[in-house]
């Protein structure tokens, strides 16, 4: 029987910040790819992944600020209350405006929500 080592505690698990650092290292490595097209595609992939990680991290922090457990699994029974929308002051301070329908971050150059399609 093979020894697997000590069990890891939840606090020992990789964090979003560690994942983002990993992606940044991969991005630096990708910039050395000789083929221009392959380099560009890989950099786009990694930059997109970094953006998604940033969005995820911000969403988790937002839920925690509102006292909600971001990793609690819930049943889809329709009784869950969505996170409250940030106050206008918070949105201005963070530089983000949130959709009034689904609470996603709105892109300043779009006239609609990229997540649910609602108009601004």
N, C-alpha and C positions, 0 to 999 in steps of 0.2 A: 504494500500500500504506500502510495506516495504522500509525503508530507507537503501540505500546501502553505505552510507558514501561518503566522498569527492572523486571526480574523481582523479585518480593518474596521475601524469605527467609522460612523457616518462623517465625523469631522475630518477623517483622513481621505475622504473621497475627493476627486478633482473638483475644482470650483469653476464657475463660469470665467472668472479672471484667469485661471490657469489655462483654460481652453482658448481664451482670447490671446494669451501670450504664445501658445502653441501655434495658432493661426498666423500670428505676426512673424514668428520664426520661419514658418513654411512660406510665407509671402516673401521674406528676404531671400530664401533659397530659390524660390520660383523666379526671382529677378535675374538669376544666373543661367536660366535655360537658354541654350544657344539658338534654338529655332524661335524666330520672332512670333509666329502665329501661336505656337504652343505656349510660349511664355505669356503672351497676352491673355489667352484663354484661361490659363492656370491662375494668373493674377486676378482676373475677374471673378473666378470661382472663390478664391480665398477672400477677396474683398467683400464679396456678397455674404459669405459665411460670417465674416467679422461684423458686418452691418446687422445681420440677424442676431448674432450673439449680443450686440449692444442693445438692440430692441428688446430681446428677452430679458436681459439684466435690468433694464429700466422698468420693464413691466413688473418684474418680481419686486423691485424696490417700491414701485407705486402701490402694489397690493399690500406690501408690508406696512407702508405708511398709513394705509387705511385700516390696519388691524386685521387684514385677511390673511389666511394661510395660503400661500401660493402653490403649495404642493399637495394640498388635501384633495383626495379623489372624491368626486361627488357623483351622484346619480343624476341623469338627465330628466328630472321630473318637472322642470319648469318652475320650481319654487325658489330657485337660487336668485339672490339679488345681485345684480352686477355691481362692480366697484363704483363708488361715486365718482363723478367727473371731477377733475381738478378744478380748483377755483381759477378764475380768470387771472388773478395775480400770479398763481403758481405756473400757469401756462406761459405767461409773459416772461417770468423769471427763468423758466427752463428753456424757453424758445420754442416750445411745442404747443400746438393747438390740438385739442382732441375732438373727435367726432361726437356729436350729441346723440347718435344712435347706438354705436357700438364701442365708443370710447377709444378707438384706435388713434394713433398719432396721425394728424393730417399733414400732407405735404403742402407747403405754401404755394407751389405753382399749379396745383390741381384744383379744379372747381368741385371735386367730389371726393368722397372717402375711398381710398384704395382697398380697404378691407371689405366694406359692405355696399359701396356704391351710392350711399346717401349724398345728396348735394349739400354743399356748405351752407 
